[in-house]
Amino acid sequence: MAETEDVLIGSVEKNQRESIKVQLSRYKGYNLAHLRVWAVNQSGETVPTKQGFGLQVGQLPALIEILQEARREAEAKGWL
């Protein structure tokens, strides 16, 4: 993967104007995962916002475990 190439993994609709996109990229030799909010601007373009974060892909298993725990807890509370 080139240093500037972003690979879109998928997205989840947040609301009518925003979505959360998951992308992989390389930056200065680091393999990164980005979770960022994208929004439709006044021109109708979908653009990235400042909301979101990036982390080294080696941290993905820990993040996934935390998200799985959040899902289990939400299911236990009847929220899902």
N, C-alpha and C positions, 0 to 999 in steps of 0.2 A: 504494500500500500504506500502510495506517495505521501510525502510529508503533509501536503495540503488536502489530500483526498478525504472527504467525509463519507461514511457509509451509513445511510439511513436504515435503521433496523425496524422501526415501526413508530406509530403514534397513537395517542389516546385523546379523544375529544374531551376537553375540559369544560367548555361551554360553546355557545354558538359562534363566538369570535376567536376562541383560543384552543390550542391543542398542545399536548406535551409530546415532543419528539425525542426519541432515543437514537443517538448516533454514535458511531465509533470513528476515531480519527487517530492520527499520529501527530505529535508536536514535539519538536526538539528531541526526538528519539524515544519519547514516551508513548505508549499505547493508552488511549484514553476513551472513556465512555462519557457521553454528555447527555444529560436530561435537561431539556430547556423548554420553556414556554414560548410558543410561536403565536403571533396574533395577526389578524387582518388589520392593516393600517387604513388610513383615510383614502388611499389610492386603490384599495382593494387587493393589495399585495400581501402575501403571508410572509412575515419577517420575524426573526428571532428577537426576543426581549431580553432584558437583563436578568429576568427571573429564571433560575435554574442553577445547575452546577455540573462540574466535570470531576471525574476521579480516575485514577489509574485502574485499568481493567483487572488487575490483580485483586482489587477490593470488591469486585462484583459479587463473588460468592457470599461475602458478609452482608452486603446490601440486600441481596436476594433473600437471605435467611431472615433478615429483619422484616422485609416486606411480607414474607410468608407468615411470620408470626403475627403481623398486623392483620393479615387476612383471617388467620385462625381466631384471633380475638374478636374481630368484627363479626365472624360467623357465630361465635359463642354468644355474643350480645344480640344476635338476631338482626344485625344491620345488613347482612348479605343474604 
